[in-house]
Amino acid sequence: MNRLLYVLLISAMTFVGFNMYKQNDLGFIQFGFAGFTFETNLVVFIAAVLSGLFIISAAVKIYQLIINTLIYVGSKRQKRRIEKARLALSQGLIEYAEGRFEQAEKVLLQQVQYSENPLLVYLSAARAAQQLGAHDRRDEYLRKAHLAAPDADIAIGLTKAELQLAHDQNEQALATLSQLNKLSENHTYVLTLLANTYRQLQDWDNLKGILPSLKKHGKLSAESFLSFEIAVCNGQLSNLARTARLEHSGSDSLIQFWNDTPSHLKALPDVVEHYARQLIHTDATGEAENILRLYLDKNWEESTIVLYSELDVMIDNKQLEMVEDWLNDHQQNAYLLLALGKICTSRSLWGKARNYLEASIAINPMPENYLKLARLLEEHMVEPAAAQEYYRQGLHLLAGDCGEEILQKDEHDFERETPQLQIVKT
C-alpha cells in the first residue's frame, strides 16, 4: 500500500513538474529560518522533499532491521538459557533420585533465574538441603519458592510440613499444617498429614475432633481410618487411666468412657486388651477380668487369653464354669490352662490347680507356670522337693537355659517327673 502511494505521488509530481518545465515556469519558493533565507524553484524543492522522505524511510527500515536482529539474537540466547535451565532441572532431579543430594542441590540452582518453573526448582532444592541436614538453606529455598510463586501456598506449605515431619519437628509441622487447613479447609492431603501429626504428638482430643472430616474428605481406606479410631480410643483411655492414678479417683471415668465407646471398637481385641490393661493400672482387676472373660466367650483371640492368664483374681463358680467351658475347643492352650490354674489356686482348689498348671507346663513350659506350680506345691500341698525341682527348671528357663539335663532325658523319664494329668472339670 505504501509503495503504491509513493508511486502515485511521484507520478503526480513528475506530471506537474513536466508541465511546468514545458511552459517554462518552474515556480519560485522562498522561506526563511533563523536569519537565513532560502530560495529555489518548485521542482528542486519537490526533489529535495522526495529525497528527504526516501532517506527517512531508509533510516527507519535500517533501524527496524537492527532492532529485529537484536530481538532475534536475544530470543535465541534466551531460548538457550531456558533450555539449559530445563536440562539443569532434569539433571538435578536425577541426581536427587540417585541419592547425590549435594550435587543435586548445586545443579538445580545453576540456572534457576532462567527456569520456566522456579517453584519446582526451589522445592526440589529444599528437599536436597533437608537430606543434607542444612535446615537453614531448606527454609531459605522455601522462602524463595514463595516469592517465585505467591499463589502456590498449599504446595509450598505441604512441602515444608513434610520436611519438618521428616526432621521430627512435629510442633513446627503442626503449626504449618494448621495454617494450611485454614487456607484450604478439608484438603485431603492436609487432613491426612494433620491427623498423622496429632497421632505422633499423642494429641488425642484434637485428632478425635478432625476424624469426621478425615472420614469424609481424607479418602482413606477403611483399614487406615480404623487405625486412627483405635489410636484415639486407646490414647484417651491411657490419659484417663493416668489421670485416675494421679488423682486416686478410681476407674469410674474409664468405665464411663467405655460405655460411650462405639460398639465396632469394643469388638476389636486391641481396644479390649488396652482397656483391660488400663483397668488393671487403676486397681480394677476384677472389672478387667470380667471384660476379658465376656470378650473371650464370644471372640477367641490368642493375645487376649495371654492377657487373661496374667490376672490373679477371684471369680465365682458360674464364672469358673464359663472359663472351663473354653477347654472344649482349646484344651491344648497353655495360657488358658495357666489362667485356670491361677483361678483354682485363688479358690483353694489345690488339686485342680495342680492339674491345670502341670498340663500347661507340658504343653508350653514358661517361667510363670513353673513359678505358680512351685508355689502351690510349697505353700499349699507340702511337697518341698517337687517345688524345688520346678523352681530349678523355671529358673533355667528364665535364664535362657532350657536345661541340658531336661533336654537329654528320654520321653519316659520326663513323663514320670512331670506327668500330664487328665483334666477333669467339676
C-alpha positions as CSV (number, residue, x, y, z in Angstrom):
1,M,0.0,0.0,0.0
2,N,2.8,2.4,0.9
3,R,4.6,1.6,-2.3
4,L,1.5,2.4,-4.4
5,L,1.1,5.7,-2.6
6,Y,4.7,6.6,-3.3
7,V,4.3,5.6,-7.0
8,L,1.2,7.7,-7.3
9,L,2.8,10.7,-5.5
10,I,5.9,10.6,-7.6
11,S,3.9,10.2,-10.8
12,A,1.7,13.2,-10.0
13,M,4.7,15.3,-9.1
14,T,6.5,14.2,-12.2
15,F,3.5,15.1,-14.3
16,V,3.1,18.6,-12.7
17,G,6.9,19.2,-13.0
18,F,6.9,18.2,-16.7
19,N,4.1,20.6,-17.5
20,M,5.8,23.4,-15.6
21,Y,9.0,22.8,-17.4
22,K,7.2,22.7,-20.8
23,Q,5.6,26.1,-20.0
24,N,9.0,27.4,-18.9
25,D,7.5,28.2,-15.4
26,L,9.4,26.3,-12.7
27,G,7.8,28.2,-9.9
28,F,9.5,30.1,-7.1
29,I,9.8,29.2,-3.4
30,Q,11.4,31.4,-0.7
31,F,11.4,30.8,3.0
32,G,13.5,31.9,6.0
33,F,14.7,30.2,9.1
34,A,16.9,31.5,11.9
35,G,18.1,34.6,10.0
36,F,18.7,32.6,6.8
37,T,16.7,32.9,3.6
38,F,16.4,30.1,1.1
39,E,15.2,30.5,-2.5
40,T,14.7,27.7,-5.0
41,N,12.2,26.7,-7.7
42,L,9.4,24.3,-7.1
43,V,11.0,21.4,-9.0
44,V,14.1,21.4,-6.9
45,F,12.1,21.8,-3.7
46,I,10.0,18.8,-4.6
47,A,13.0,16.7,-5.5
48,A,14.6,17.7,-2.1
49,V,11.4,16.7,-0.2
50,L,11.3,13.4,-2.0
51,S,14.9,12.7,-1.3
52,G,14.4,13.6,2.4
53,L,11.4,11.3,2.6
54,F,13.4,8.5,1.0
55,I,16.3,9.0,3.4
56,I,14.0,9.0,6.4
57,S,12.2,5.9,5.2
58,A,15.5,4.1,4.6
59,A,16.7,5.1,8.1
60,V,13.5,3.8,9.6
61,K,13.9,0.5,7.7
62,I,17.5,0.2,8.8
63,Y,16.6,0.9,12.5
64,Q,13.8,-1.7,12.4
65,L,16.2,-4.2,10.9
66,I,18.7,-3.6,13.6
67,I,16.1,-3.9,16.3
68,N,14.7,-7.1,14.8
69,T,18.2,-8.5,14.6
70,L,18.8,-7.7,18.2
71,I,15.5,-9.2,19.2
72,Y,16.2,-12.4,17.2
73,V,19.7,-12.8,18.8
74,G,18.3,-12.1,22.3
75,S,15.5,-14.6,21.7
76,K,17.9,-17.2,20.6
77,R,20.1,-16.6,23.7
78,Q,17.1,-16.7,26.0
79,K,15.9,-20.0,24.4
80,R,19.4,-21.4,25.0
81,R,19.3,-20.3,28.7
82,I,15.8,-21.7,29.1
83,E,17.0,-25.0,27.6
84,K,20.0,-25.0,30.0
85,A,17.7,-24.4,32.9
86,R,15.4,-27.2,31.8
87,L,18.4,-29.6,31.5
88,A,19.7,-28.4,34.9
89,L,16.3,-29.2,36.5
90,S,16.1,-32.6,34.8
91,Q,19.7,-33.5,35.8
92,G,19.2,-32.2,39.4
93,L,16.1,-34.4,39.8
94,I,18.1,-37.4,38.5
95,E,21.0,-36.6,41.0
96,Y,18.4,-36.4,43.8
97,A,16.8,-39.7,42.8
98,E,20.2,-41.3,42.8
99,G,21.0,-40.0,46.3
100,R,23.6,-37.5,45.4
101,F,22.0,-34.7,47.3
102,E,24.9,-32.2,47.4
103,Q,25.3,-32.4,43.7
104,A,21.6,-32.2,43.2
105,E,21.3,-29.0,45.1
106,K,24.1,-27.4,43.2
107,V,22.9,-28.4,39.7
108,L,19.3,-27.4,40.5
109,L,20.2,-23.9,41.3
110,Q,22.7,-23.3,38.4
111,Q,20.1,-21.8,36.0
112,V,17.2,-21.1,38.3
113,Q,16.9,-17.4,37.2
114,Y,16.1,-18.6,33.7
115,S,13.9,-21.6,34.7
116,E,10.3,-21.7,33.4
117,N,9.4,-23.4,36.8
118,P,11.4,-21.8,39.6
119,L,8.8,-23.2,42.1
120,L,9.7,-26.8,41.3
121,V,13.5,-25.9,41.4
122,Y,13.3,-24.3,44.8
123,L,11.1,-27.1,46.3
124,S,13.5,-29.8,44.9
125,A,16.5,-27.8,46.3
126,A,14.8,-27.6,49.7
127,R,14.3,-31.4,49.7
128,A,18.0,-31.9,48.8
129,A,19.1,-29.5,51.5
130,Q,16.9,-31.4,54.0
131,Q,18.7,-34.6,53.1
132,L,22.0,-32.9,53.8
133,G,20.8,-31.6,57.2
134,A,21.0,-28.0,56.0
135,H,17.8,-26.8,57.5
136,D,18.6,-23.1,57.2
137,R,19.2,-23.4,53.5
138,R,16.0,-25.5,53.3
139,D,13.9,-22.8,54.8
140,E,15.6,-20.2,52.6
141,Y,14.7,-22.1,49.4
142,L,11.1,-22.4,50.6
143,R,11.0,-18.6,51.2
144,K,12.3,-18.1,47.6
145,A,9.7,-20.6,46.3
146,H,7.0,-18.4,47.9
147,L,8.5,-15.3,46.2
148,A,8.6,-17.1,42.9
149,A,5.1,-18.4,43.1
150,P,3.0,-16.5,45.7
151,D,-0.2,-18.4,44.7
152,A,1.3,-21.8,45.5
153,D,0.9,-21.5,49.2
154,I,-0.6,-25.0,49.5
155,A,2.2,-26.8,47.6
156,I,4.9,-24.9,49.4
157,G,3.3,-25.4,52.8
158,L,2.8,-29.1,52.2
159,T,6.5,-29.5,51.2
160,K,7.5,-27.5,54.3
161,A,5.3,-29.7,56.6
162,E,6.6,-32.9,55.0
163,L,10.2,-31.8,55.6
164,Q,9.5,-30.7,59.1
165,L,7.9,-34.1,59.9
166,A,10.9,-35.9,58.4
167,H,13.2,-33.9,60.7
168,D,10.9,-34.8,63.7
169,Q,9.9,-31.1,64.0
170,N,6.4,-32.1,64.9
171,E,5.3,-29.0,66.7
172,Q,6.5,-26.8,63.8
173,A,4.8,-29.1,61.3
174,L,1.6,-28.9,63.4
175,A,1.7,-25.1,63.1
176,T,2.3,-25.3,59.4
177,L,-0.5,-27.8,58.8
178,S,-3.0,-25.9,61.0
179,Q,-2.4,-22.8,58.9
180,L,-2.8,-24.8,55.7
181,N,-6.0,-26.3,57.0
182,K,-7.4,-22.8,57.4
183,L,-6.3,-21.8,53.9
184,S,-7.8,-24.9,52.3
185,E,-10.3,-26.5,54.6
186,N,-10.9,-30.2,54.0
187,H,-7.9,-30.6,51.8
188,T,-7.3,-34.4,51.5
189,Y,-3.6,-34.5,52.0
190,V,-3.5,-31.7,54.6
191,L,-6.0,-33.6,56.7
192,T,-4.0,-36.8,56.4
193,L,-0.8,-35.2,57.4
194,L,-2.5,-33.3,60.2
195,A,-4.0,-36.5,61.6
196,N,-0.6,-38.2,61.5
197,T,0.9,-35.3,63.3
198,Y,-1.7,-35.3,66.0
199,R,-1.1,-39.0,66.5
200,Q,2.7,-38.5,66.6
201,L,2.2,-35.8,69.3
202,Q,-0.4,-38.0,71.1
203,D,-2.9,-35.2,70.9
204,W,-5.9,-37.5,71.0
205,D,-8.6,-34.9,71.7
206,N,-7.7,-32.8,68.6
207,L,-7.3,-35.9,66.5
208,K,-10.7,-37.0,67.5
209,G,-12.0,-33.6,66.5
210,I,-10.9,-34.0,62.9
211,L,-12.0,-37.6,62.5
212,P,-15.3,-36.7,60.9
213,S,-13.6,-34.5,58.3
214,L,-10.9,-37.1,57.8
215,K,-13.5,-39.8,57.1
216,K,-15.4,-37.6,54.7
217,H,-12.6,-35.9,52.8
218,G,-9.5,-37.9,53.7
219,K,-10.1,-40.7,51.1
220,L,-8.5,-43.3,53.4
221,S,-9.1,-47.0,53.2
222,A,-11.4,-48.4,55.9
223,E,-8.5,-50.1,57.5
224,S,-6.4,-46.9,57.6
225,F,-9.3,-44.9,59.1
226,L,-10.0,-47.6,61.7
227,S,-6.3,-47.4,62.8
228,F,-6.9,-43.7,63.6
229,E,-10.1,-44.6,65.6
230,I,-8.2,-47.2,67.5
231,A,-5.3,-44.8,68.3
232,V,-7.7,-42.2,69.5
233,C,-9.7,-44.6,71.7
234,N,-6.6,-46.2,73.2
235,G,-4.9,-42.9,73.7
236,Q,-7.9,-41.4,75.5
237,L,-8.1,-44.5,77.7
238,S,-4.5,-44.1,78.6
239,N,-5.0,-40.4,79.5
240,L,-8.0,-41.3,81.7
241,A,-6.1,-44.0,83.5
242,R,-3.1,-41.7,84.1
243,T,-5.3,-39.0,85.5
244,A,-7.2,-41.5,87.7
245,R,-3.9,-42.8,89.1
246,L,-2.7,-39.2,89.8
247,E,-5.9,-38.2,91.4
248,H,-6.6,-41.6,93.1
249,S,-10.2,-41.3,91.6
250,G,-10.6,-45.0,90.7
251,S,-11.9,-46.4,87.4
252,D,-15.2,-44.7,87.1
253,S,-14.1,-42.4,84.3
254,L,-12.7,-45.3,82.4
255,I,-15.9,-47.3,82.7
256,Q,-18.0,-44.3,81.6
257,F,-15.8,-43.8,78.6
258,W,-16.0,-47.5,77.7
259,N,-19.8,-47.3,77.9
260,D,-19.8,-44.5,75.4
261,T,-17.3,-46.2,73.1
262,P,-18.8,-47.2,69.7
263,S,-19.6,-50.9,69.5
264,H,-17.4,-51.6,66.5
265,L,-14.4,-50.6,68.6
266,K,-15.4,-52.7,71.5
267,A,-15.3,-55.7,69.3
268,L,-11.6,-55.2,68.5
269,P,-9.0,-57.2,70.5
270,D,-6.5,-54.3,70.5
271,V,-9.0,-52.0,72.1
272,V,-10.4,-54.5,74.6
273,E,-7.0,-55.6,75.7
274,H,-5.8,-51.9,76.1
275,Y,-8.9,-51.1,78.1
276,A,-8.3,-54.1,80.4
277,R,-4.7,-53.0,81.0
278,Q,-5.8,-49.5,81.9
279,L,-8.3,-51.0,84.4
280,I,-5.5,-53.1,85.9
281,H,-3.4,-49.9,86.2
282,T,-6.3,-48.3,88.2
283,D,-6.6,-51.4,90.5
284,A,-9.8,-52.5,88.8
285,T,-8.6,-56.1,88.1
286,G,-12.0,-57.6,88.7
287,E,-13.6,-55.4,86.1
288,A,-10.7,-56.2,83.7
289,E,-11.3,-59.9,84.2
290,N,-15.0,-59.5,83.5
291,I,-14.4,-57.6,80.3
292,L,-11.8,-60.1,79.0
293,R,-13.9,-63.1,80.0
294,L,-17.0,-61.8,78.3
295,Y,-15.0,-61.0,75.2
296,L,-13.3,-64.4,75.0
297,D,-16.6,-66.1,75.4
298,K,-17.6,-64.7,72.0
299,N,-14.3,-63.9,70.3
300,W,-11.3,-66.2,70.9
301,E,-8.0,-64.3,70.5
302,E,-4.6,-65.7,71.5
303,S,-3.3,-62.3,72.7
304,T,-6.4,-61.8,74.8
305,I,-6.1,-65.2,76.5
306,V,-2.5,-64.4,77.2
307,L,-3.5,-61.2,78.9
308,Y,-6.2,-63.1,80.8
309,S,-3.7,-65.6,82.0
310,E,-1.7,-62.8,83.6
311,L,-4.6,-61.9,86.0
312,D,-4.8,-63.1,89.6
313,V,-8.4,-62.7,90.5
314,M,-11.2,-64.4,92.5
315,I,-14.3,-65.4,90.5
316,D,-17.4,-67.3,91.4
317,N,-18.4,-70.8,90.4
318,K,-20.5,-69.7,87.4
319,Q,-17.7,-67.7,86.0
320,L,-15.2,-70.5,86.6
321,E,-17.5,-72.9,84.7
322,M,-17.6,-70.4,81.8
323,V,-13.8,-70.4,81.6
324,E,-13.6,-74.2,81.9
325,D,-16.1,-74.5,79.0
326,W,-13.4,-72.9,76.8
327,L,-11.4,-76.2,77.2
328,N,-13.8,-77.9,74.9
329,D,-12.3,-76.1,72.0
330,H,-8.9,-75.1,73.4
331,Q,-7.7,-78.0,75.5
332,Q,-4.1,-77.6,74.3
333,N,-3.8,-73.9,75.0
334,A,-1.1,-73.4,77.7
335,Y,-2.3,-69.9,78.6
336,L,-5.9,-71.0,79.2
337,L,-4.6,-73.8,81.4
338,L,-2.3,-71.3,83.3
339,A,-5.3,-69.0,83.8
340,L,-7.4,-71.8,85.2
341,G,-4.5,-72.9,87.5
342,K,-4.4,-69.4,88.9
343,I,-8.2,-69.2,89.3
344,C,-8.4,-72.5,91.1
345,T,-5.5,-71.5,93.3
346,S,-7.3,-68.4,94.3
347,R,-10.4,-70.5,95.2
348,S,-8.2,-73.0,97.2
349,L,-8.9,-75.8,94.7
350,W,-5.4,-77.2,95.1
351,G,-5.8,-80.4,93.2
352,K,-7.4,-78.8,90.2
353,A,-4.9,-76.0,90.2
354,R,-2.0,-78.5,90.1
355,N,-3.7,-80.4,87.3
356,Y,-4.1,-77.3,85.2
357,L,-0.6,-76.0,85.9
358,E,1.1,-79.3,85.1
359,A,-0.8,-79.6,81.9
360,S,0.2,-76.0,81.0
361,I,3.9,-76.8,81.6
362,A,3.6,-80.0,79.5
363,I,2.2,-78.0,76.5
364,N,4.4,-74.9,76.8
365,P,6.9,-74.5,79.6
366,M,7.0,-70.9,80.8
367,P,8.7,-69.3,83.8
368,E,5.3,-68.2,85.2
369,N,3.6,-71.6,85.1
370,Y,6.7,-73.1,86.7
371,L,6.6,-70.5,89.4
372,K,2.9,-70.8,90.1
373,L,3.1,-74.6,90.4
374,A,6.2,-74.5,92.6
375,R,4.5,-72.0,95.0
376,L,1.4,-74.2,95.0
377,L,3.4,-77.3,96.0
378,E,5.5,-75.4,98.5
379,E,2.8,-73.3,100.2
380,H,-0.4,-75.5,100.0
381,M,0.5,-79.1,99.2
382,V,3.6,-79.6,101.4
383,E,5.8,-81.0,98.6
384,P,9.0,-79.0,99.0
385,A,11.2,-81.4,97.0
386,A,8.9,-81.2,93.9
387,A,8.5,-77.5,94.5
388,Q,12.3,-77.0,94.4
389,E,12.6,-79.0,91.2
390,Y,10.0,-76.8,89.5
391,Y,11.8,-73.7,90.8
392,R,15.0,-75.0,89.3
393,Q,13.5,-75.8,85.9
394,G,11.7,-72.4,85.8
395,L,15.0,-70.6,86.7
396,H,16.8,-72.3,83.9
397,L,14.1,-71.3,81.5
398,L,14.0,-67.7,82.7
399,A,17.8,-67.5,82.3
400,G,17.5,-68.7,78.7
401,D,18.8,-72.2,79.5
402,C,16.2,-74.8,79.0
403,G,18.3,-77.2,80.9
404,E,20.5,-79.6,79.1
405,E,19.5,-82.2,81.6
406,I,15.9,-81.8,80.7
407,L,16.6,-81.9,77.0
408,Q,18.7,-85.1,77.4
409,K,16.2,-87.0,79.3
410,D,14.2,-89.5,77.4
411,E,10.5,-89.1,77.0
412,H,9.7,-91.8,79.6
413,D,11.7,-90.0,82.3
414,F,10.1,-86.7,81.5
415,E,6.6,-88.1,81.7
416,R,7.4,-89.8,85.0
417,E,8.8,-86.5,86.5
418,T,6.1,-84.2,85.1
419,P,3.0,-86.3,84.4
420,Q,0.4,-85.0,82.0
421,L,-2.7,-85.3,84.2
422,Q,-6.1,-85.8,82.8
423,I,-8.1,-82.5,83.1
424,V,-11.4,-83.1,84.9
425,K,-14.0,-80.4,85.3
426,T,-16.2,-80.4,88.3
